[in-house]
Amino acid sequence: MELTVQSAAFLLLIAVVVAILTQRLNLPYSVGLVAAGIGLAFLPFHNTIPLTKTLLFTVLLPPLIFQAAFYLEWPHLRRDLGVIVVLATLGVMLSAGVTTIGMHYLANWQWLSALVFGVLIAATDPVSVIATFKDAGARGRLVLLVEAESLFNDGTAAVFFAMVLELIAGHTPSASQGILELFLTAGGGLFSGAAVAALALLLAGNTQDHLVEIALTTVAAYGSFLVAEQFHMSGVLATLSAGLTLGNLGTNNRISDRGKEAVQDFWEYAAFVANSLIFLLIGMHIATQNFRGVGSAAAIAILLVTLGRAAAVYPCAALFAGSSQRIPARQQHILFWGGLRGALALALALALPDNVPQRETIIAISFAVVAFSVFVQGLTMKPLLRVGGALPK
């Protein structure tokens, strides 16, 4: 079954019902969606919609990234940019290293399989992170750190993932080549996103029609993503850059007053739809995964991914202990537990070529880790945020 207009409308109806129920029960919306997706998978008349990298990356991810970036204020982001960059680079490497070594020695996986899994599961997922923190109503610097890190670390994960696939294909990229690829992937994505957004702002300055302004932001969100991916750069960082540019410069009389309200309302709705579809589809595919025979490996993987996140957060935070960017201990704990995995990890896992050793096992265990993120971390984030002072009083 494909994602047709009829199936999308049906899933959106389910999402509305879930939204109403989770609000009344005071539960995270993303948790309710995944649970609903699992339930839908067992209905006799329902066929599972394919969850592909193309659907996740090209269709559903750009509106979520753009909407989140649109509200990031540059002065606040610039203040903590050092911490964010370190978490999104060194943090990802440390997390991937812990998971890779652990899966090799504890789960007895061969090195290539362990490395593939370690890299694809290392980066925190912007979809899951943003959805969870938005559900909780979190505010403040901590939210900026967690959300911005999850948006930026895609570039690092994408480069490492591409390098691992080259290893599987028989090529051995050098360290200098990896650094160059990281620079081109991340830097090129940021530049292309800013360029597309600048063009959109130039055109927006010639109109007062709020519908045209909405259309221009839509072109910027998807256009920046597609242009970057076409040239093998980070689409997530391109859309992030476009959202940042339009959100911070578009309010400077380049977009009309009516257009600002219309653009914000449109992207909140677009993000709601994309978020709903992603988590419902994740739930459906969790239900259809064959976890038989991988229970112990999945438990080991969940433990290692959790330890890997600790290895990413606490040492990186220690680097800034004596600076103005110091992260208090309570907030470090939230950064650690808020490193959720979701659609990005699944998209990379599903995109693995057939020649990857233990491919099906990697996919199944990736779904298990995501299920842990959604149900265990997702359900416990709100109390932890309250303790950490990230919720409004």
Secondary structure as GFF3:
##gff-version 3
##sequence-region A 1 393
A	DSSP	alpha_helix	5	25	.	.	.	ID=ss1
A	DSSP	alpha_helix	29	41	.	.	.	ID=ss2
A	DSSP	alpha_helix	53	54	.	.	.	ID=ss3
A	DSSP	pi_helix	55	60	.	.	.	ID=ss4
A	DSSP	alpha_helix	61	70	.	.	.	ID=ss5
A	DSSP	alpha_helix	74	79	.	.	.	ID=ss6
A	DSSP	alpha_helix	81	105	.	.	.	ID=ss7
A	DSSP	alpha_helix	111	120	.	.	.	ID=ss8
A	DSSP	alpha_helix	126	136	.	.	.	ID=ss9
A	DSSP	alpha_helix	141	168	.	.	.	ID=ss10
A	DSSP	alpha_helix	175	204	.	.	.	ID=ss11
A	DSSP	alpha_helix	210	230	.	.	.	ID=ss12
A	DSSP	alpha_helix	235	249	.	.	.	ID=ss13
A	DSSP	alpha_helix	257	288	.	.	.	ID=ss14
A	DSSP	alpha_helix	295	318	.	.	.	ID=ss15
A	DSSP	alpha_helix	329	337	.	.	.	ID=ss16
A	DSSP	alpha_helix	343	350	.	.	.	ID=ss17
A	DSSP	alpha_helix	359	372	.	.	.	ID=ss18
A	DSSP	pi_helix	373	377	.	.	.	ID=ss19
A	DSSP	alpha_helix	378	387	.	.	.	ID=ss20
###
